[in-house]
Amino acid sequence: MSESSDAPDTIDPIVGSCLCGAVRWVARRPPTISMVCHCRSCRRSAGAPAVAWLTFAMHDLEIVRGVPAAFRSSPPVTRTFCAACGTPLTYVNAERPDEIDVTTASLDRPERFPPTYHAWRSDGIDWARFADDLPAYARSSTEG
């Protein structure tokens, strides 16, 4: 039996939520980027040594339960989180209005999207080292 060339271009929905389940989201297309950020702002917002992110087209992500709270962490950046449990959820940069970043750890199945690189290692905590062979950039993957 051969595969049909007119098969629909779909994937299993990519779903996630906050810790308490008050906010739930779904994406129906794969992310364009999967990375780990070590910048001071991400570390402070999550209270963690680094944060893994997935980048989606803004129109591909839908909040299907609840309404996340928002915090403007710098002039171009708005971060959202669950107001009930505090889970960090999204990052939107006004300089990239067509994209939204979602915390990888908020996925129901984060193992589906392992990171492909580390960014902002110049801001990283010295003792926070990852045992992987992924590329690591002092700033972003486009800035080196």
C-alpha positions as CSV (number, residue, x, y, z in Angstrom):
1,M,0.0,0.0,0.0
2,S,1.4,3.4,-1.0
3,E,1.1,6.7,0.8
4,S,-1.3,9.2,-0.7
5,S,0.3,12.4,-1.8
6,D,-2.8,14.4,-0.9
7,A,-2.6,13.4,2.8
8,P,-3.4,16.5,5.1
9,D,-0.4,18.3,6.4
10,T,-1.3,18.0,10.1
11,I,0.4,17.0,13.3
12,D,-0.9,16.1,16.7
13,P,-1.8,19.2,18.6
14,I,0.9,20.6,20.8
15,V,-0.7,21.4,24.1
16,G,0.4,22.7,27.4
17,S,-0.7,24.4,30.6
18,C,0.4,26.0,33.8
19,L,1.0,24.0,36.9
20,C,-2.5,24.3,38.3
21,G,-4.2,23.9,34.9
22,A,-6.0,27.3,35.0
23,V,-4.4,28.4,31.8
24,R,-4.2,25.9,28.9
25,W,-2.9,26.5,25.3
26,V,-2.7,24.7,22.0
27,A,-0.7,25.0,18.8
28,R,-1.5,23.1,15.7
29,R,1.7,23.7,13.8
30,P,5.3,22.9,15.0
31,P,7.5,25.6,16.5
32,T,10.0,27.4,14.3
33,I,12.6,27.5,17.1
34,S,13.5,25.4,20.1
35,M,16.2,26.8,22.4
36,V,17.5,27.4,25.9
37,C,17.9,31.0,27.0
38,H,20.4,32.0,29.7
39,C,19.7,35.8,29.7
40,R,19.3,37.5,33.1
41,S,15.7,38.5,32.3
42,C,14.5,35.0,31.5
43,R,16.4,33.6,34.5
44,R,14.8,36.1,36.9
45,S,11.3,35.7,35.5
46,A,11.4,32.0,36.0
47,G,13.6,31.8,39.1
48,A,15.7,29.2,37.2
49,P,19.3,29.0,35.9
50,A,17.9,28.9,32.2
51,V,14.6,28.7,30.4
52,A,13.8,26.5,27.4
53,W,11.6,28.2,24.8
54,L,9.6,27.2,21.7
55,T,8.8,29.9,19.1
56,F,5.5,29.7,17.2
57,A,3.8,32.0,14.7
58,M,1.5,34.2,16.7
59,H,-1.6,33.0,14.8
60,D,-0.7,29.3,15.5
61,L,-1.0,29.5,19.3
62,E,-4.4,29.7,21.0
63,I,-5.1,30.1,24.7
64,V,-8.0,27.6,25.2
65,R,-8.6,27.9,28.9
66,G,-8.1,30.8,31.3
67,V,-6.5,34.2,30.8
68,P,-2.9,34.6,31.6
69,A,-1.7,37.6,33.5
70,A,0.8,39.9,31.7
71,F,3.9,41.7,32.9
72,R,6.0,44.1,30.8
73,S,9.5,43.1,31.7
74,S,11.2,45.6,29.4
75,P,9.9,48.2,26.9
76,P,9.6,45.7,24.0
77,V,8.8,42.6,26.0
78,T,5.6,41.3,27.6
79,R,5.7,38.0,29.5
80,T,2.6,36.1,30.6
81,F,2.1,33.8,33.5
82,C,-0.7,32.1,35.4
83,A,-2.1,34.5,38.1
84,A,-3.1,31.5,40.2
85,C,0.1,29.4,40.4
86,G,2.7,31.7,38.9
87,T,3.9,29.4,36.0
88,P,5.7,31.5,33.3
89,L,4.0,30.9,30.0
90,T,4.8,33.2,27.1
91,Y,7.2,35.9,25.9
92,V,6.3,38.4,23.2
93,N,8.8,40.9,21.8
94,A,7.2,43.9,20.0
95,E,10.1,43.8,17.6
96,R,8.9,40.3,16.5
97,P,5.1,40.9,16.5
98,D,4.3,37.8,14.4
99,E,6.0,35.4,16.9
100,I,5.3,34.2,20.4
101,D,7.6,32.2,22.6
102,V,6.2,29.5,25.0
103,T,8.0,27.9,27.8
104,T,8.9,24.4,26.7
105,A,8.4,23.0,30.2
106,S,4.7,24.1,30.1
107,L,4.1,21.5,27.3
108,D,2.3,18.3,28.2
109,R,5.0,16.5,26.3
110,P,8.2,18.7,26.3
111,E,10.3,15.7,25.1
112,R,8.8,16.2,21.7
113,F,10.8,19.4,21.1
114,P,14.3,19.2,22.5
115,P,16.3,22.4,22.2
116,T,18.7,23.0,19.3
117,Y,21.0,25.6,20.8
118,H,21.8,27.8,23.9
119,A,21.5,31.6,23.7
120,W,22.8,34.4,25.9
121,R,25.5,32.3,27.5
122,S,27.2,35.6,28.2
123,D,24.6,36.3,30.9
124,G,24.6,32.7,32.1
125,I,25.4,31.6,35.7
126,D,28.9,30.1,35.7
127,W,27.9,26.9,37.6
128,A,24.9,26.2,35.3
129,R,26.4,24.0,32.6
130,F,24.5,21.6,30.3
131,A,25.9,18.3,29.4
132,D,25.0,18.5,25.7
133,D,26.8,19.2,22.5
134,L,24.4,21.9,21.3
135,P,25.8,25.2,19.9
136,A,26.1,27.9,22.5
137,Y,25.9,31.6,21.5
138,A,27.2,34.5,23.6
139,R,24.0,36.4,22.6
140,S,21.4,35.2,20.0
141,S,21.9,32.7,17.3
142,T,21.9,35.5,14.8
143,E,24.2,37.8,16.7
144,G,26.8,35.2,17.7
